[in-house]
Amino acid sequence: MEIAQDKNIKGSGTKRLFNNPILEKLSRSHFSIPLSILAIISTYLAYLALTYFNIELANFLTLFFIGFFSWTLGEYLIHRFVFHMDDDKRWKRWITYTFHGIHHDYPKDKDRIVMPPAGAILISSIIFGAFWLVIKEYAFAFVPGFLIGYLLYAFIHYAIHAYQPPKNFLRWLWIYHSIHHYKHPDKYFGVSSPIWDFVFNTIPKKK
Protein backbone atom coordinates (compact mmCIF):
# COMPACT_ATOMS: atom_id res chain seq x y z
CA MET A 1 0.00 0.00 0.00
CA GLU A 2 1.55 3.29 -1.10
CA ILE A 3 2.04 6.10 1.38
CA ALA A 4 2.26 9.64 0.09
CA GLN A 5 5.70 11.18 0.10
CA ASP A 6 5.87 14.15 2.49
CA LYS A 7 3.29 16.32 0.79
CA ASN A 8 2.15 18.77 3.44
CA ILE A 9 -1.19 20.45 2.98
CA LYS A 10 0.06 23.95 3.74
CA GLY A 11 -1.55 25.94 6.50
CA SER A 12 -3.82 23.13 7.69
CA GLY A 13 -1.60 21.32 10.17
CA THR A 14 -2.13 18.04 8.38
CA LYS A 15 -0.52 15.81 5.78
CA ARG A 16 -1.60 13.60 2.94
CA LEU A 17 -1.05 10.01 4.04
CA PHE A 18 -2.02 8.11 0.87
CA ASN A 19 -1.56 9.02 -2.79
CA ASN A 20 -4.82 7.21 -3.56
CA PRO A 21 -7.65 9.75 -2.97
CA ILE A 22 -10.10 7.07 -1.78
CA LEU A 23 -7.67 5.69 0.81
CA GLU A 24 -6.84 9.23 1.86
CA LYS A 25 -10.51 10.02 2.41
CA LEU A 26 -11.04 6.77 4.34
CA SER A 27 -8.14 7.65 6.64
CA ARG A 28 -9.99 10.74 7.89
CA SER A 29 -13.16 11.21 9.91
CA HIS A 30 -14.92 13.54 12.30
CA PHE A 31 -14.58 11.92 15.71
CA SER A 32 -18.34 11.62 16.23
CA ILE A 33 -18.88 9.22 13.31
CA PRO A 34 -16.80 6.19 14.43
CA LEU A 35 -17.81 6.75 18.05
CA SER A 36 -21.50 6.73 17.10
CA ILE A 37 -21.02 3.54 15.09
CA LEU A 38 -19.29 1.79 17.99
CA ALA A 39 -21.94 3.01 20.44
CA ILE A 40 -24.64 1.46 18.23
CA ILE A 41 -22.69 -1.80 17.96
CA SER A 42 -22.19 -1.92 21.73
CA THR A 43 -25.86 -1.26 22.39
CA TYR A 44 -26.95 -3.97 19.96
CA LEU A 45 -24.55 -6.54 21.43
CA ALA A 46 -25.80 -5.70 24.93
CA TYR A 47 -29.39 -6.07 23.75
CA LEU A 48 -28.64 -9.53 22.35
CA ALA A 49 -26.86 -10.53 25.55
CA LEU A 50 -29.88 -9.67 27.70
CA THR A 51 -32.63 -10.89 25.36
CA TYR A 52 -31.48 -13.53 22.89
CA PHE A 53 -28.85 -15.16 25.15
CA ASN A 54 -30.75 -14.41 28.39
CA ILE A 55 -27.63 -13.50 30.34
CA GLU A 56 -28.69 -12.49 33.84
CA LEU A 57 -28.37 -8.80 34.59
CA ALA A 58 -25.86 -9.32 37.42
CA ASN A 59 -23.66 -11.47 35.18
CA PHE A 60 -24.04 -8.98 32.33
CA LEU A 61 -22.94 -6.05 34.50
CA THR A 62 -20.00 -8.02 35.87
CA LEU A 63 -18.78 -8.96 32.39
CA PHE A 64 -19.46 -5.45 31.09
CA PHE A 65 -17.32 -3.80 33.76
CA ILE A 66 -14.58 -6.40 33.37
CA GLY A 67 -14.58 -5.58 29.66
CA PHE A 68 -14.55 -1.86 30.42
CA PHE A 69 -11.55 -2.19 32.73
CA SER A 70 -9.82 -4.57 30.31
CA TRP A 71 -9.80 -1.81 27.73
CA THR A 72 -7.42 0.25 29.89
CA LEU A 73 -4.88 -2.57 29.63
CA GLY A 74 -5.59 -2.98 25.90
CA GLU A 75 -5.08 0.76 25.42
CA TYR A 76 -1.71 0.60 27.13
CA LEU A 77 -0.46 -2.52 25.33
CA ILE A 78 -1.55 -1.34 21.87
CA HIS A 79 -0.09 2.11 22.38
CA ARG A 80 3.22 0.84 23.71
CA PHE A 81 3.89 -2.35 21.75
CA VAL A 82 2.12 -1.66 18.43
CA PHE A 83 2.07 2.11 17.90
CA HIS A 84 5.53 2.57 19.45
CA MET A 85 7.19 -0.70 18.54
CA ASP A 86 10.76 -0.71 17.23
CA ASP A 87 10.65 0.40 13.60
CA ASP A 88 13.66 -1.64 12.48
CA LYS A 89 11.72 -3.16 9.57
CA ARG A 90 9.98 -1.44 6.69
CA TRP A 91 6.61 -3.01 7.49
CA LYS A 92 6.96 -1.91 11.09
CA ARG A 93 7.66 1.65 9.99
CA TRP A 94 4.56 1.54 7.80
CA ILE A 95 2.37 0.35 10.67
CA THR A 96 3.73 2.74 13.30
CA TYR A 97 3.59 5.79 11.04
CA THR A 98 0.27 5.06 9.35
CA PHE A 99 -1.60 4.30 12.56
CA HIS A 100 0.15 6.59 15.00
CA GLY A 101 3.33 8.32 13.84
CA ILE A 102 1.45 10.79 11.69
CA HIS A 103 -0.58 11.72 14.77
CA HIS A 104 2.63 12.57 16.61
CA ASP A 105 3.74 14.70 13.66
CA TYR A 106 0.36 16.46 13.42
CA PRO A 107 -1.27 16.15 16.86
CA LYS A 108 -3.81 18.91 16.15
CA ASP A 109 -5.17 17.26 12.99
CA LYS A 110 -8.72 16.65 14.27
CA ASP A 111 -9.60 14.28 11.40
CA ARG A 112 -6.99 11.75 12.52
CA ILE A 113 -7.26 11.80 16.31
CA VAL A 114 -9.63 8.82 16.42
CA MET A 115 -9.79 5.76 14.20
CA PRO A 116 -11.91 6.28 11.05
CA PRO A 117 -15.17 4.29 10.58
CA ALA A 118 -13.77 1.55 8.34
CA GLY A 119 -10.97 0.79 10.77
CA ALA A 120 -13.27 0.99 13.79
CA ILE A 121 -15.72 -1.53 12.29
CA LEU A 122 -12.96 -3.89 11.16
CA ILE A 123 -11.10 -3.89 14.47
CA SER A 124 -14.27 -4.16 16.58
CA SER A 125 -15.27 -7.18 14.47
CA ILE A 126 -11.87 -8.79 15.04
CA ILE A 127 -12.10 -8.07 18.78
CA PHE A 128 -15.56 -9.59 18.99
CA GLY A 129 -14.51 -12.65 17.01
CA ALA A 130 -11.48 -13.21 19.23
CA PHE A 131 -13.51 -13.04 22.43
CA TRP A 132 -16.29 -15.17 20.94
CA LEU A 133 -13.78 -17.96 20.35
CA VAL A 134 -12.78 -17.83 24.03
CA ILE A 135 -15.94 -17.03 26.00
CA LYS A 136 -18.69 -17.73 23.42
CA GLU A 137 -22.01 -15.97 24.13
CA TYR A 138 -20.53 -14.08 27.08
CA ALA A 139 -18.69 -11.99 24.50
CA PHE A 140 -22.03 -10.21 23.95
CA ALA A 141 -21.69 -8.81 27.49
CA PHE A 142 -17.90 -8.40 27.67
CA VAL A 143 -17.29 -6.70 24.31
CA PRO A 144 -19.80 -3.84 24.86
CA GLY A 145 -17.87 -2.89 28.00
CA PHE A 146 -14.58 -3.13 26.12
CA LEU A 147 -15.89 -0.92 23.30
CA ILE A 148 -17.37 1.63 25.70
CA GLY A 149 -13.94 1.76 27.34
CA TYR A 150 -12.53 2.60 23.92
CA LEU A 151 -15.21 5.23 23.39
CA LEU A 152 -14.27 6.96 26.63
CA TYR A 153 -10.59 6.82 25.69
CA ALA A 154 -11.27 8.18 22.19
CA PHE A 155 -13.41 11.02 23.53
CA ILE A 156 -10.75 11.97 26.09
CA HIS A 157 -8.01 11.74 23.46
CA TYR A 158 -9.96 13.96 21.09
CA ALA A 159 -10.71 16.52 23.80
CA ILE A 160 -7.05 16.68 24.83
CA HIS A 161 -5.93 17.52 21.30
CA ALA A 162 -8.90 19.64 20.21
CA TYR A 163 -9.47 21.84 23.24
CA GLN A 164 -7.51 23.85 25.77
CA PRO A 165 -6.95 22.23 29.19
CA PRO A 166 -9.87 22.83 31.55
CA LYS A 167 -9.43 24.71 34.80
CA ASN A 168 -10.50 21.80 36.96
CA PHE A 169 -9.29 18.41 38.22
CA LEU A 170 -9.23 16.99 34.65
CA ARG A 171 -6.38 19.29 33.67
CA TRP A 172 -3.85 16.61 34.64
CA LEU A 173 -5.00 14.44 31.69
CA TRP A 174 -3.93 17.18 29.25
CA ILE A 175 -0.57 17.55 30.99
CA TYR A 176 -0.04 13.78 31.23
CA HIS A 177 -0.60 13.18 27.52
CA SER A 178 1.31 16.30 26.46
CA ILE A 179 4.40 14.95 28.22
CA HIS A 180 4.10 11.79 26.09
CA HIS A 181 3.78 13.82 22.89
CA TYR A 182 6.32 16.57 23.42
CA LYS A 183 8.87 15.31 25.96
CA HIS A 184 8.81 11.55 26.60
CA PRO A 185 7.31 9.57 23.67
CA ASP A 186 8.64 6.39 25.31
CA LYS A 187 6.68 7.04 28.52
CA TYR A 188 3.11 7.72 29.63
CA PHE A 189 1.34 5.34 27.26
CA GLY A 190 -1.94 5.57 29.13
CA VAL A 191 -4.37 8.21 27.89
CA SER A 192 -7.65 7.61 29.68
CA SER A 193 -5.96 5.96 32.67
CA PRO A 194 -2.40 6.11 34.06
CA ILE A 195 -2.70 2.90 36.06
CA TRP A 196 -0.69 0.64 33.75
CA ASP A 197 2.13 3.17 33.42
CA PHE A 198 2.64 2.78 37.15
CA VAL A 199 2.25 -1.01 37.03
CA PHE A 200 4.81 -1.40 34.22
CA ASN A 201 6.97 1.54 35.33
CA THR A 202 6.72 3.61 32.15
CA ILE A 203 6.75 6.93 33.92
CA PRO A 204 9.60 9.44 33.58
CA LYS A 205 12.09 9.52 36.39
CA LYS A 206 11.92 12.70 38.39
CA LYS A 207 15.05 14.77 38.32
N, C-alpha and C positions, 0 to 999 in steps of 0.2 A: 504494500500500500504506500503510495507516494505522499511524502510530506512536503509542503511548500518550503521553498528555500528563502528564509529570512526576508519576507516581503511585509514590512510593517505597513499597517494602514495608518497613515500619518494623522496625528492629532486625536486619535480615538483611544489610545492606550490599549490597543489590541494587536493581534497579528493573525494573518491567514495561516491556518494550520495545514490545510489540504489544497492542492492545486485543483482537484475536482470540485466544481461548485456545489454539487449535491452533497458530497461528504462534508464540505465546509459548512453548509447550512445545517446538516444533521449534527454537527459538533457544537452547535450553539442553541441556547434556549433560555427563555425567561424562567426564573427559578420556580414560579408558581405552577408551570405546566407539568414537569416530572413529579413534583410533590403532590399535585392533585391526583395524578394517575396512580401513584403508589398509595395514597390515602384510600382511593376507591378499591384497589386490589386488596388492601389490608382489611377494609370493611367487609368485602365480599367473602374473604377467607374466614373471617371471624363469624360471619353469618352462617356459613356452611358448617363450621365447627359446632355451633350451638344448636343448629336445626337438623341438618342432614346427618351429621355424625353423633349428635346427641351427647356431646361432651358436657359434663356437669359444670355449672358456672364456677364453682370453687376450683376445679381442675383447670378450667379455661383460664381463669385469672392468674393462677399459679404459673402455668406455661407461658402466658402472655408476658408477665413481668420477668420471668427467666429470659425469655427472648429479648425483651427490652434491655435488660442489663447485659446480655450477651453481646448486643451490638457495640457497647462501649469497648469491649475487648476486640471485636472485629474491626472497629474503627482504628484502633491503635495498631493492630497487626498489619492491616492493609496499608495504612499510611507509612508505617516504618519499613516493612519488608517487601512491599510491592512498589509503592510510589517513590520510595527512597532507597531502593535496592542498588547494589553496586552496578554501575553502567559500564562494565568491562566488555560487554558484547554488544554488537549492533542492535540485535533484537531487544536487548534490555534498554538500550538508549531510546529506542522507539517507544517502548511501553512507558518508561518513566517520563519522557517528555510529552508524549501525546496525552497521557492521562493526568499528569500532574506538573511536570516541569514548566509547561507553558503558563500554568497558573502562578507559579513562583515568579516568572518573568513579567507577567501582567496581572498582578493580584487584584486590580480594580476593574478588570474586564468582567462586568456583571453577567454576561451571557455564558461564561465558562466557569462560574463558581460552583454550580451544582451539575451533576451528571445530566446530559440531555435525555429526552424521552426514550429514544431507541435503546440507549445503553441502560437506562433504568429498568425498562421492561425485560430486556435480555438478562441482566444480572439478577433481578428479582426472581425470574423464572428458574435460573440456575440454582439460586439459593433455596427456593422452594423444593426443587427436585432433589437436591442433596439431602435436605432434612426429611423429605418424604421417604427416601431410601432407608433412613436410620430410624425414624420414629413414626412412620406411617401416618395415620389420620391425625395424630397429635401435632403434626406440622401445621395443620389448619389453625391451631391455637398459638403455637410457638412463633411461626413466621410473621403474623400480624404484629406481635410485640417487637420483633427484630426490625421490621420495616418502619414501625413508628419510631423506634430508636434512631434509625437512619434519618427519618423526616426531621426529628428534633435537631440532630447534628447538622443536617443540610441547612435548616432555617437559621441556626446559630452561626454557621459558617458564612452564609450569605449576609447576615446582619453585620458581622464583624468587618467584612470587606466593603459593604455598601453604605454603611452609616458610621457617623462619628461615635466614639465611645460614650455611653450614657453616664450621667452623673449619679450613679447608684451602685449597689453592691455587685452588679453584673459587669462593671468596668474591667474587673480583673480578667475576664475572658478575652477582651480585646487586647490587653497587654500580654497575656499568656501566648496567644497565637501570633501576635506581632513579633515577639522574641523569636519564635520558630521561623518566621518569614525573613526577618531582617538582621538577625544576629546569630542564631544557633539553628540552622536547618537540620542538624543531626540530633536535636533535642526537642522536647515538648511536642510529641506526636499526637497527644490527645487534643481534641478541639472542643467537644461538648463535655468532656470529663477528663480531669488530670489524673485520675486514680491509677491508671496503668503506667504512667510515667514514673510515679513513685514506686510502684511494685517492681518495675524493671529497671529502675534507676536511670532513666533518660531525662534527667533534669540537669541544667547547667550547674557546675560547681560554683559556689559563691566565693568571690575573691575577698 
